[in-house]
Structures are given as C-alpha cells and as structure tokens.
C-alpha cells in the first residue's frame, strides 16, 4: 500500500496534535503526516508526543490559514506539493453579544474558520482533481447545522468548584460554521465528479481546550452595551476518526455527540424552523440542569473509555478532544 500524505492544521494542541501523533505512529506506516501550526514556538508538546516518529513519518511545518503566502510556502515544502488527505482542524471561537463586538473582530472569526478553509482548498484541490484522488476532512460543528445560540463550556464560579453550563451568544461563530457547511455541501457535488471524498466532523457541545480558551476571552468582555437579560445569559476526537479516513466510502457528515443528533434532526423535521428554535430555548432556559448533567456524564464516559484503550494522560485529552478524535479517525 502506498503511503498517503496527510496535512493537518492546528496541531499545537488538542485534536490536531492527537491526530497527527496517532497517524504518524501507525504500525503499517500508512501515513506521512505534515502537522502544521501558526506559531512554531508552540511545537514542544507535539515534538514530545511524536517521539521517534519525528523526522520519519511526521514533520512539523508552519502554516497560517489567514495568510496565502504561508499556505503556499507550506505546500512548496511537501514532495511534489502533494496532499492525499487534508484535515482542516484549525479554528477560533467567539462568545459575545453582537452589540459588544466590532465588525473587524467578527471578520477575524470568519476569516479564520471559513476563508481559512477556502484558502487551503485553493492550493490543494487542483492537485487532487488532477489525480482524481483525495479526501478532505473538515472539523466543523453541530452549530453549523442548527444555530442553537449557545455552546457548552466551563464556568469558573467564585468558589474553586467548576461546573458545566451553557454559554450563550455564539452567533458569529455559528455563522462561520454555517458558511463551512454550506460551502462543503456545494463542493461535495463537484468532488464526486473527480472521485474525491469530503467528510464533515461535527462535534457537539462538550468541554475542550478550544472552548476553555474562548470562555477565558468571553469573561473579559465589556457588556456595557448589552441589555440586562443578555448580560445575565452571557455568564449564566481517536478511534472513530481513524476509521473514517480509512473507509473506502466515508460519509459526508459524522456527528461526535449522539445525544445531540435528535436536536439537529429537528431542523429537517419542521420546514417552518419553529420546532428546533423552541426546543433549544426550553433546553437552555427551562431544563438547563438536566441538559448539562446529561452532557457531563456522556463526556466523562467517552473520556474514561478511550483512556483505557490508549493510556493517554487525561490531562492531555479532554472529553471533547477524544470524541472528535475518534470521529476524525473514522473519517480518514
């Protein structure tokens, strides 16, 4: 079997790092992994995790999805500028009322999450089309299917104890993921013509390092321009992924949180769009404790079960990382 070239973005931590190491350590050496990150100063964790695979089946390159020259330079460093599997994992979030954010800040989210993917594909897609072979795996979100207006995150209380809670006001982040989903849906039709596969990995609301960082920024926001209700609301993925990227006919969509699937299904069950909105409203404002508890239990179960299989330190893999990691492995 010919070794496949895998390009992964956002590998300084979390899902990207775990995927890069998992594929590079494949016993049959099926993959040559090019793990990328915007800031190479943050490469230490990946270097340590990669171990002996570094320089053999794994190389680390700089890539900024918001910089076309950076993407081109990275592609020029690849043998024949070839990519067989692209895993677009890098992204950023935002949690604020829109009246408290500037247009430039909103544009930054769209530029990273949506146009970053577009820039990558402008460089990689022509080669895949020419060879009539390739797989594009995009880490999206269930928020790209149903704009629920919240995202599960960590809230640090005045006490040392922390709990799961709903963080509202992900409108711009949701818009960026809607753009990604619509773009990929349209592109998937064209991709079939060239024998290419596109897979969307859609994480549900779970705790990840990504969300913790977003929350840390969120608690610093100036809510002086927001009304009282809005202000109160503001504060109130290994095994599966591997299977996906090795499947002969991988699915277009793959959600990582089975608890969330019925909710996204509501969007297609009601053409008027009222049912999913009303349901999400009740979940957030009327049954929030039950919803948070169910997600917490499910996340910890996934985390514990994967630790048993991989013995990866729990501090290095959150429940959210593990869930997405599993689904992405299935997609490849």
Secondary structure, 3 states (H helix, E strand, C coil): CCCEEEEECCCCCHHHHHHHHHHHCCCCCCEEEEEEECCHHHCHHHHHHHHHHECCCEEEEECCCCCHHHHHHHHHCCHHHCCCEEEECCCCCCCCCHHHCCHHHHHHHHHHHHHHHHHHHHHHHHHHHHHCCCEEEEECCHHHCCCCCEEEEEEECCCCCEEEEEEECCHHHHHHHHHHHHHHHHHHHHHHHCCCEEEEEECCCCCCHHHHHHHHHHCCCCCCCCCHHHHHHHHCCCHHHHHHHCCCCCCCEEECCHHHHHHHHHHHHCCCCHHHHHHHHHHHHCCHHHHHHHHHHHHHHHHHHHHHHHCCCHHHCCHHHHHHHHHHHHHC
